[in-house]
């Protein structure tokens, strides 16, 4: 029989029926808060009054934690700690609180705050080992429920599942569960070391569960793993539902990573099947989840890094930060801190990028304005993945890399490692800075295996004559420019070309760029005759993509590039000139930066993938339109499964055209990799127990199976034998 301990703090009207624990007059604890102005943690030692003490070894009991304050002393064990209110839990130094589950259910208004009394090895511990509730999270919600809120201020928090359990997150949702939309996980300090069950996230969604509620990390050390197919931090595996024709529905519901924000601390995130160097307790295989983002067949979320250190690991078909298995990348935005990426691969297996979409998935949006980003990928010759961008396709790179936005003062380096090592901690031989105009191409190249992005110290300057008093310096490795006085002497000309002791004849060159995404703003340069001007990369503007410079004597009607201005044929020169090009004017000239708007495209496919529509929108123009696409199948890629339980695949592509104006066309495309499945045949025995039948069917949840039923009895009222599982009860289909 299940034993339950109930506290006065949340069920006081039953006080006479239960033994209440003794109240402690005063207990000290450490609480953290985030100082937004100083961008740092504020630490304060406080005292709680009227705490109820939790002690003793009662491994078969359930322990309720409701509204109020609780203190753990010594070694404490329960089967389940059940949070059903706004509970504050203080871990005294040296204590250990053990259980099979720490249940925080949003439907029970569960909200838990965990505090410690000290930092380091003396702090208290929570140790959750779930070897009983195979469909539930270790810390979080049970099956089909969502997790409430969790705030960790300190302590050592450890959560694991029994080997081969597959459903529940380490912290988060159980089967089909997630962090509830209006709840959150916030970590201020302490050490959090959690691992989800197979196909669930370390922190986030369970099997078939999104992350949903936000995860915010201000400090401490966080290690989150998924052993198989889940994200380290993010969503669980989709485990797609299968239609009666054996085709997997790709878009009815696809879990995705939510918002993960890191302000400080250390974060180690291992996607399912990723290799974990120097702590090698996880094997690596083929299907995989992202370190941060989507579990298998799941979309990426949004990751913001403002400080601290983030280490993200993945293998094979997933990005280390981003999507998994054909799903697109999400958003990574860095303003500070450091992010180190390690994506492991093998020669003959699919490969996702370091950051972006999963294998055969398009890139997302990557914005690097500060900090250090270090991306290492390992792949074979058949499947080459980019450091940032799209996943790989056999033999080459054919997908949209998404959008990369680098801060004006950020540079990119190609890194040469000491040897082609499987160790992400191996020392690098040297860095080779690339020129500003080659930054995007370098980080999205499927030939690069190691790149870094960091704040440029500036160098390799080129000079543009500004006027008789000054010139402009251009850093060769980023978009940094500054204006300084000419440096001439009696016998030495200025680096910009101005002659010593003489006025310089010049041509006037005006560069037009946009700052609002709608109109042009001019900037004038004086180029000494017979000298050249380096066309710079314009400052990045959200919502538009720079396409090139247009030399023109009259101003274009808008900032949008026309179709005839740029050729897609590498052998045919278009009208546009690339940034980084050196031009020598022969008269006064004007160059107009040409742009295309970044439309958000959301595709909807029908169930058999014969048709698709796309809704496009842009925040600058305010446009929203729905376009009909043309869908086709790449029949060469179809593989029909031959054996029961075998997976095959089919590839579908849809294209749509938006004719915005005469000579102004936008093209959109999407594709779906669809898993085909040949169902297994299983046999049920109607004379067996209901528990036996349900245990067998649990292994095939979400999958189509052919069922053979032995010893079937149909009653006179048309109902089936009562020992058959409820999911097979279809009395309306039978007659007496």
N, C-alpha and C positions, 0 to 999 in steps of 0.2 A: 504493500500500500504506500502511496506517495504521502510523505509527511510535509506539512507546510508550517512554517513559523511566520506569524503575522505580528507586525509592530503597531504599537499604539499610534505612531506618527501618521499612519494612513488608514487605520481602522479602529479609531479610539472607542467607538461604541461597543466593540467586542472585548474591551479591556478585561472585564471580569471573567471571560472564558479562556483567555490565553495568558501564559506567563510572559511578562514583559522583561526585557533585558534591563540591566541596571544602567542608569544615566550617568555619564561622566560630566563633572562640573565644567571643566575647561580642557580643551585639546588644541594644541598649536598645529598650524599647517602653513604651507607656502602657496600663495596664489599669484598668478601672473596675469598681466593685462598688456595690451599692445599700445604703445605710445606712437600714434600716427605722425605726430610732428617730428619726434626724434627718430622715428623708424627703428624702434628697438623695444625690447621687453622691459616692463616695469615689474620688479619683484617686491612682494610685500609679505611679511610674516604676520599672520592673523591668528586669532583665537576663536574657536567655536564653543558655544555653550550648549548644554543639554543634548549631548551626543549619545546615541544608543550604541552600546558596545556589542560587537560581533566576535565571538570566541568559540573554540571547541571544534572537534572533529565529528561531523554529522553527515557523512557522505551520501546518505540516502534521502536527506531532507531537501525540500525547496525552501529558499529564504526570500521573503518579500522585502523590497526596499521601496518605500513610498516617499511622500513629501517629508523632508527633514534631513538631519545630520546623523551619520553613522561612522563609527571608528572601528578599525580592524586591529586586533592585538594577537600576537603569537601566530601559531599555525592554525588556519581555519579551513575547513572543507565543507562543501555542500554539493548536492547533485546539481542544483540550479540556483543561481541568484536571479531573481525576477524583479526588474525595475518597473514599477507601475505608478510613478509620480516623478516629481522633481527631487531627486535624491543627491545628496552630497556625501561622498565617501572619503574618509581620511585613512591613509595607510600609515600606520605607525612604523618607526624604524625597525627593520628586521622581521617584519611580519610577512606571512605568505597566505594569500587567499586563493584557494583552489576550488575548481568546479568543472563540471562537464559543459556548462553553458552559462554565460552571462547574458541574460535575455533583456533586450531593450526594444520594446515593441511600440511603434508610434501609435497604434490603435489603443494602447493602454496609457497614452500620454507619457511614455517613458523618456526620461531625460536624466543623464548621469554625469556628475562632476567628480573627477578623481583627483585627490591631492596627496602629496607626500610631505614628510616632515624634514627631509634633507635631500641632498643631491648625491649621486655617486653610489658606491657599493652598499651603503648603509640603508638606502631607502627601501620601502616596502614593495612587495611583489604581488601581482595578480597573475595567476597561471591557469589558463583555461585549456583543457584538453577534451575535445568533443569526440568521444568514441561511442556515443549513444544516439544522438539525434541527427541522423545522417542527412536529413533534408533541411536542416537549420544552420544558421550562422553560429560560429563559436561565440562571438560577441555581437549581438544584434538581434535580428528578427527570425521567427520561425518561417516555415514554408508559407508562401502566398501572402506574407505580411511584409511591411516595410519597417525599417529601423527608425527609432527615435534619435535624439541628439546625444552626442558624447563629447565631453570636454575633458581633456587630459592635461593636468598641470604638473604632474610628476609621477614618480614611481616607475617600476619596471613592469610593463604590460606585455604578457606573452599569450598567444592564442594559436592553437594547432587543431587539426582534425585527424581522426583515425585514417590510416593508410587506405586508399581506394574509396574513401567517401567522396562523393561528387555532387555537390549542390550548394553548400553554404560558404559564404565569405569568411575570412578570418575576422574582420570587422565589417559589418554591413548586413546584407540581405541573405535570407535562405533561398531555396528554390523559388524562382520567379520574383524574388524580393530585391529591394534596393534601399538606399537611404531615402527616407521620405522627402517629398518635395519641399516641405516647409521645415525640415530638420537639417542638421549639419554634423560633421565631425571636425573638431578643432583641437589641435595639439599644440600646447604651449611649451612643454618641457617633458623631462623624463626620457625613458627609452621604450619604444613600442616595437615589438618584434612579432609579426603575425604572418600566418600562412593560410590561405584559403584551401578549401577542399578542391579536388579535381574539377576543372571547368568553372571555377568560381574565382573571383578576384581576391587578392590579399586584403585590400580595403576597397569596398564598393559593392558591386552587385553580385548576387549569387548566380547560379546557372539560370540562363534566360532572363537575367536581371540587369538593368542599366545601373549606372552609379546614381544619377539623379541629384540628390542633395549635395551641396558643396563640401569639399574637403580643404581645410586651411591649416597650414603648418607654419607656426611662428618660431619654434625652437625645438630642442631635443634631438634625438636620433630616432628615425623611423625606418624600419626595414619591413617591406611588404612583398610577399611572394605569392605566386600561383604555381602549383606544381604542373598542371596541365591545362592549356588552352585559355585560361582566364588572364586578365591583366593584373600586373602587380598592384597598381592603383587604377581603378576605373570600373569597367563593366565585366560581367561574366561572359562565358561563351554563349552564343545565340542558340546552339542546338536546334537548328531550324525546324519548324513544323513542316510536315510533308503532306502534299496533296494526294488524292486518290490515284492520280496518274503517275505518281512517283517523282514529281518535280518539287523542289524546295521553293517555298515562297520566300523571296528575298526582301520584300519591302512592307509586308503587313506589320511586322514589328521587328525592328533591329535595335538591340541594346546599344547604348553608346556611353562613352565616358562623359562625366559631367565636368564641373569646373573644379580644377585643382590649383590652389594658390600657395606659393611658397615664399615666405618673407625671411625665413632664417632657419637655422638648424641644419641637420644632415638628413637627406632622404635617399634611401636605397630601394629601387623598385625593380623587381625581376618578373618579367612576363613568363607565362606558362611555357615550359620546355626550354627556357633560356638557360644557358650555362652560367654558373655563378663562380667566377674565378676566385681561387684561394679560399672560398667557403663552399666547396663543390659538393653540395648535398642535393642538387637537382640534376637529373639527367636532361639531355636535350634531344629532341626528335624533330618532327617536321611541322605539323600544325602548331600554332602558337598564339599567345596573346602579347599585347604590347607591354612594355615596362610601365608606362603611364598612358592610358587611353582605352582602346577597345580590346575586349577579349576576342576569341576566335569568331570570325565573320561579324564583328561588331565595329561600329563607327568610333572615331576618335571624339574627344571632347575638347575643352579649352584648358590650356595650362599657362599659368602666369608665374614667372619667377622674378622676384624683386630683390632677393638676397639669399644667403645660405648656399648650400651645395646640394646638387641633385645628381644622382648617379642612376641611369636608366639602362636596363639590359633587356635584350630580346634575341630571338633566334628565328631563322628561316622566314616564315611568311608574314611576320609582323614588323612594324616599325618599333624602335625602342620608345619613341614618343609619337603616338598617332594611331593609325588604324591597323586592322588585321585582315588578312585573307580577302583581298579584292575591295576592301572598304577604303574610302578616301581619308586623307589626313584631316585633322581639325585645325586648331590654332595653338601655336606656341608663341608667347610674347615674353621677351626678356628685357628688363631694364637694369638688372644688376645680378650679383651672385655669380655662381658658376654652374654649368650643366655639362656633365660628361656622359657621352653616349657610347655604348658598346653594342653592336649588332653582329651576332655570330651567324655564319652560314656555311654551307658546303657546296662543292662544285655542281652537283647534279640536283640540287633542291631549290625550290622557289625562294626568293629573297625580297624582303621589304627594305626600305631605306632606313637610315638612322632616324630621321624625323620625316613624317609625311604619311602617305598611304601605304597600306599593306601590299603584299604581292598582287600585282595587276590592279592596284588601287591608285587613283590620282592623288597628287600632292595636295596639301592644305595651305594654310597661311602661316608663314613664319616671319615674325617681326623681332629683330635683334637691335635694340637701342643701347644696350650696355651689358657689362659683365663679360664672362668668358664662356664660349661654347666650343666644346671639343667633341668631334664626332668621328668614331672609328667604325668601319664596316669591314666584314670579311665575307667574301663570296667566291664562287667558282667562275669558270669561263662561260658556262651555259646560262647562268642567271646572274646578271650584274646589277647591283643595287647602288643607288646614289646616296651620298651623305645626307642630302636634304632633297625631298621631292617625291617622285613617283616610285612605286614598286617596280620590280623587274618583270620583263617578259623574255622568254627564251630568245637569246641571240641579240638582244638590244633594248633600246629605250624608246618606247613609242607613245608614252602617255603624258598627259598634262602634269607638269611639275608643280602646279599651284602657284602661289605668289610669295616671293621673298622680298621683304623690306628691311634694308639695313640702315642703321643710323648713319648720318653723314660722316661721322668720325670713326666708323667701324671698318676694320680691314679684314681681309681673308688671307689665310696662309695655307699652302699645300704642305703637308707634313710628311717627311720621310722617316719611317721607323727603322730601328736598328736591324730588324729582320721581320719577316712576315710572321708575326707571332700571334698565338691565340691568347696572349696575356694582355689585357687592356692596360696594365700598369707598366708595360715595358717602356723603356726610355726611347725617346725620339732622337734621331740624328740631327735633323735640322729643319727649319721652317723656311719656305720660300714664299714671300709675299707676292700676290698677284696684283696687277694693275686694277684700278677702280672699275674700269669697264668690263673686266673679266671676273668680277666677284661672283655674280649670279651664275654664270656658266660653270665656274669651277665647283661650287658647292652642289650643283645639280648634275654634275658629270658622273656617268656610270663607270668611268675609268678611275675615279678618285676613291681611295680607301680611307684617307685620314685628312681631315681639314680642321682648322681652328678659326674662330671669329672672335675678335677682341678689339679693345680700344686702340686706335692707331696712334703711334708716337710721331708720325708724319716724317716724310723724307722723299727723296727723289723728285724734288720740286721742279716744276716747269713754271715759266714766268710769262705773264701777259702785260704788255705796256698799257697803262691806264690813262695817264696824261703826262705832262711834262714834269710833274712832281712825284708821281708814285706809279707803282706797278702792282699786279696781283700775283700772289704765289698760289700754285695748285699742287696739293699733295698727289703723288702718283698712285697712292694706294687706297685713298678714300676720297670723299667729296669735300674735304677741308680746304678752305681758301682763306687767305687774309691779304690785307693791303698794307704795303710798306713803302717807305721812301726809296727812291732810286739810290743805288750805291755806285756812284761814279767817282773817279779821281782824274787827275790831269792826264794820266796815261792808261786808264783802264775803263772800258765801257761797262755799263750795267748788265747783269745777266739777262735782263729782259730785251736787250738789244739797243737801248738808248745810248747814243754816242756821247762820249765825254766832252763837255764844254760846248755842245752844239744842240740846237733844236732838232727834233726828229720829225721828218715827214711821215704821216701815218694814214692808214685807212680806218674809217669808223665802222665797227662791226657791232650790231645790236642783237642780243640774244633775248628771245621772248619765252618765258616759262609761265606756268600757272601756280598759284598758291591756294586758290579756292576751288579748283576743279571746274571752273566755268569760263574765266576770262584770262587774258594775257597780261603779264607785268614785264616791262622791258628793263634790260640792264646793258649799258653801253661799254664797249671796249675800244681802245685805240690800238691798232696793230701797226707797228712800224713797217713801212714798205719794205718788201723783200723778206720779211719775217713771217712766221706762221702763228696760228692760234690753235690751241688744243680745245676741242669742243667738250665741255664737261658733262657729267651726268647730272641732270636736274635734281633738285631736292625731291624726295618722295612725297607724294600727296595721296592720302587715303581715298580710295574710290576710283582712281585712274591708274593706268599703266603707261609709262613712257615707251614710245615706239621708235623714236629717232628724231633727227633734226631735219627740217625742211628748209632749204635755201629758197627764198622767195622775195620778189620785189614789192609785192602787195600782200597785205595781211589776209590770211585765210578767214573764212566766215565763222569758224569755231575752232576749238582746240582739238576736235576729233579728227583722227587720221582718215582720209578717204581710201577707198579700196585700191586705187591706182598708184598710191604713193609708196607702197611697199610691195615688193615681189616675193612670192613664196618660192620661186625658182632660184636656186643658188647660183645658177649660171646667168641669170638676168639681173641687171642692176636696176633697183627702183629709184624713186626720187629722193628717198630719205638717206641721210648720212648718220652713221652710228656715233654714239658718244665715244670719246677716246680717240676720235679721228683728228689728225692734224690737217688744218686747211690753211692755204696761203691766199689771202684775198688780193684781188687785182683792182678792186673798186670798193666803195662803201657798200656794205652788205647787211642783210638781216637773215637770221636763222630762227625758225619757229619750232619749238618743241611740240611734237605731235603725240597725241594720247589716244587711248581707247578706254572707254568706261568699263569698270569691273562690275559685271552683272552677277548677282547671286542667282544661281539656277537650281531649281528644285524639280526633280523628275518624278513622274508617276507612271508606272507601268501597269498594264493589265496582267491578269494572272498567267496567261499563256505566252506573254512576251511578244505578242504580234503587233502591239501598238503602244505608244508612249506619248505623253504630253510633258511640257516643261513650262514652269512659271518663272519668269525672270524679273528682277527688280534691281534698282540702283538708288541709293540714298541721295546722291547729288542731284540727279535729274528728276527724281520722284516718280519714275516710270515703274509700272507693274503690268506685265503682259503675259498671257498664256498662249503658247505656240504648240501646234501639232507637230510631232516628230515622225520621222520615217524609221521604222524598226526593221532590222535584218538580222539573220543568224549567220555566224561564221561556221558553216557546216564542216570545215576542215578541223575545227577544234572540238567537235562533238565526240564524246566517248560514252558509249552505252555500257552500263554495268552488266556483267554476264553472270556473276555468282550472287546468291542470296546474301544480302547485307553489304554488297559491294557498292562503292560510290563511283559515279561517273560525272561528267560535266558537259555543259553546253554554254556557248558564249553568244550574247546578243548585244547589238549596238543600235543606238538611236541617234539621229541627227536632226537638228532643227535650224531654220534660217530666219533671222530677223532683219528684214529690209527696212532699216530705219529711215532712209532717204535715198534719193538717187545717188548711186556711187558710194553708199555707206551701208555696209552689210556686216552683221555679226553672225558667227556660226557657233552653235552649241552642240555638244555631243555627250552621250552617257553610254555606259555599257554595263552589263550585268553578267557575272559568272554564276551560272545556276548549277547547283548540285543535283544530279540524278541519282535515284536510289532504287535498288531492287529489293523489295521487302523480304524479310525472313519469314519462315513459317514456324509457328510455335504451337504446341499442343497443350490444351487445358483438360483436366480431368474433372468432370462435373461432380464426381463422387467425393472429391477431395474437399478440404476446408477452404473457406473464403480467404483465410490468411495465406494459404499456400498459393492460391491463384493470384492474389494481389502481389505477393512477393515476386512471382515470376514476371508479372506485367510491369512492375516497377523498372525492370531493366530496359524496357522498350518505351518508356514514357516519351511522348512527343513524336514517336516514329510510327509509320504505317506498318502493320504486320498482317500476314494471313494467319487466321486462327482456325485450328482444328479442335473440335470439342468432342471428347470421348465420354461415354456413359451419360449422355444428355437425356434428361427427363423433362417433358413438357407437360405441365399440369393442365387440368381441365379448363381452368380459367385463362389459359394462354400464357401464363408466366413461366419463366425458365426456372431451372433448379436453383434454390436459394443460395447455394454455396458459390455460384458464379459471382465474380466481382460486379459491383454496381455499374461500372462503365460498360459492361456487356449486356446489361438488362435492357432489352428493347421489347417489352411485352406487346406493344402495338403492332409488331411485325409478325406475330404468331397468332394462330387461332387454335381452339381446342380440338 
